[in-house]
Amino acid sequence: MPTRLAPVRTCTQCGSRRVGRVGTDLRLRDGTVVTVEVDACSSCGEQYLDAEAIEVVRLARARKRPRS
């Protein structure tokens, strides 16, 4: 299981401290939609995926990959 990191407190893009945890849908290149929780800046919209969210995306991509 991925190690849980401290949430992002300040946006690296705009410097805002209005960063909170939200659920969002990510569309992968093949059209698959994956729902994950991310830290997102409510000022500029920048999103930060933690290790858990990245693992969910990685697993979704692996399921869609054709077998050779």
CYANA upper distance limits for C-alpha pairs under 8 A (distance plus 0.5 A):
  2 PRO  CA     51 ALA  CA      6.42
  2 PRO  CA     52 GLU  CA      6.44
  2 PRO  CA     55 GLU  CA      8.48
  3 THR  CA     51 ALA  CA      7.62
  3 THR  CA     52 GLU  CA      8.49
  4 ARG  CA     50 ASP  CA      8.24
  4 ARG  CA     51 ALA  CA      7.71
  4 ARG  CA     52 GLU  CA      8.09
  5 LEU  CA     50 ASP  CA      7.70
  5 LEU  CA     51 ALA  CA      8.40
  7 PRO  CA     39 ASP  CA      7.36
  8 VAL  CA     19 VAL  CA      7.33
  8 VAL  CA     39 ASP  CA      7.02
  8 VAL  CA     48 TYR  CA      8.11
  9 ARG  CA     17 ARG  CA      6.54
  9 ARG  CA     18 ARG  CA      8.27
  9 ARG  CA     19 VAL  CA      6.54
 10 THR  CA     15 GLY  CA      6.32
 10 THR  CA     16 SER  CA      6.22
 10 THR  CA     17 ARG  CA      5.06
 10 THR  CA     18 ARG  CA      7.69
 10 THR  CA     19 VAL  CA      6.95
 11 CYS  CA     15 GLY  CA      5.33
 11 CYS  CA     16 SER  CA      5.83
 11 CYS  CA     17 ARG  CA      6.87
 11 CYS  CA     18 ARG  CA      8.16
 11 CYS  CA     19 VAL  CA      7.10
 11 CYS  CA     41 CYS  CA      6.69
 11 CYS  CA     46 GLU  CA      7.88
 13 GLN  CA     44 CYS  CA      8.30
 13 GLN  CA     46 GLU  CA      7.58
 14 CYS  CA     43 SER  CA      8.29
 14 CYS  CA     44 CYS  CA      7.29
 16 SER  CA     41 CYS  CA      7.76
 16 SER  CA     43 SER  CA      7.20
 17 ARG  CA     41 CYS  CA      8.33
 18 ARG  CA     41 CYS  CA      6.20
 18 ARG  CA     42 SER  CA      6.24
 18 ARG  CA     43 SER  CA      7.18
 19 VAL  CA     39 ASP  CA      6.78
 19 VAL  CA     40 ALA  CA      5.82
 19 VAL  CA     41 CYS  CA      4.76
 19 VAL  CA     42 SER  CA      6.66
 20 GLY  CA     39 ASP  CA      5.77
 20 GLY  CA     40 ALA  CA      6.06
 20 GLY  CA     41 CYS  CA      7.09
 20 GLY  CA     42 SER  CA      8.05
 21 ARG  CA     37 GLU  CA      7.08
 21 ARG  CA     38 VAL  CA      6.10
 21 ARG  CA     39 ASP  CA      4.96
 21 ARG  CA     40 ALA  CA      6.76
 22 VAL  CA     37 GLU  CA      5.96
 22 VAL  CA     38 VAL  CA      6.09
 22 VAL  CA     39 ASP  CA      6.77
 22 VAL  CA     40 ALA  CA      7.12
 23 GLY  CA     35 THR  CA      7.33
 23 GLY  CA     36 VAL  CA      6.12
 23 GLY  CA     37 GLU  CA      4.73
 23 GLY  CA     38 VAL  CA      6.76
 24 THR  CA     35 THR  CA      6.11
 24 THR  CA     36 VAL  CA      6.14
 24 THR  CA     37 GLU  CA      6.62
 24 THR  CA     38 VAL  CA      7.55
 25 ASP  CA     33 VAL  CA      6.71
 25 ASP  CA     34 VAL  CA      6.03
 25 ASP  CA     35 THR  CA      4.88
 25 ASP  CA     36 VAL  CA      6.95
 26 LEU  CA     33 VAL  CA      6.04
 26 LEU  CA     34 VAL  CA      5.70
 26 LEU  CA     35 THR  CA      6.73
 26 LEU  CA     36 VAL  CA      7.99
 27 ARG  CA     31 GLY  CA      6.32
 27 ARG  CA     32 THR  CA      6.18
 27 ARG  CA     33 VAL  CA      4.97
 27 ARG  CA     34 VAL  CA      6.92
 28 LEU  CA     32 THR  CA      5.75
 28 LEU  CA     33 VAL  CA      6.75
 28 LEU  CA     34 VAL  CA      8.08
 28 LEU  CA     61 ARG  CA      8.34
 32 THR  CA     60 ALA  CA      8.44
 34 VAL  CA     56 VAL  CA      8.25
 34 VAL  CA     57 VAL  CA      7.26
 34 VAL  CA     60 ALA  CA      7.82
 36 VAL  CA     53 ALA  CA      6.18
 36 VAL  CA     56 VAL  CA      7.88
 37 GLU  CA     49 LEU  CA      8.20
 37 GLU  CA     53 ALA  CA      7.07
 38 VAL  CA     47 GLN  CA      6.85
 38 VAL  CA     48 TYR  CA      6.19
 38 VAL  CA     49 LEU  CA      5.66
 38 VAL  CA     50 ASP  CA      7.38
 38 VAL  CA     53 ALA  CA      7.60
 39 ASP  CA     47 GLN  CA      6.29
 39 ASP  CA     48 TYR  CA      5.58
 39 ASP  CA     49 LEU  CA      7.19
 39 ASP  CA     50 ASP  CA      8.50
 40 ALA  CA     45 GLY  CA      6.59
 40 ALA  CA     46 GLU  CA      6.16
 40 ALA  CA     47 GLN  CA      4.87
 40 ALA  CA     48 TYR  CA      6.69
 41 CYS  CA     45 GLY  CA      5.45
 41 CYS  CA     46 GLU  CA      5.84
 41 CYS  CA     47 GLN  CA      7.05
 42 SER  CA     46 GLU  CA      8.48
 49 LEU  CA     53 ALA  CA      6.11
 49 LEU  CA     54 ILE  CA      6.81
 50 ASP  CA     54 ILE  CA      6.80
 51 ALA  CA     55 GLU  CA      6.63
 52 GLU  CA     56 VAL  CA      6.90
 53 ALA  CA     57 VAL  CA      6.89
 54 ILE  CA     58 ARG  CA      6.58
 55 GLU  CA     59 LEU  CA      6.60
 56 VAL  CA     60 ALA  CA      6.74
 57 VAL  CA     61 ARG  CA      6.69
 58 ARG  CA     62 ALA  CA      6.68
 59 LEU  CA     63 ARG  CA      6.77
 60 ALA  CA     64 LYS  CA      7.12
 61 ARG  CA     65 ARG  CA      6.77
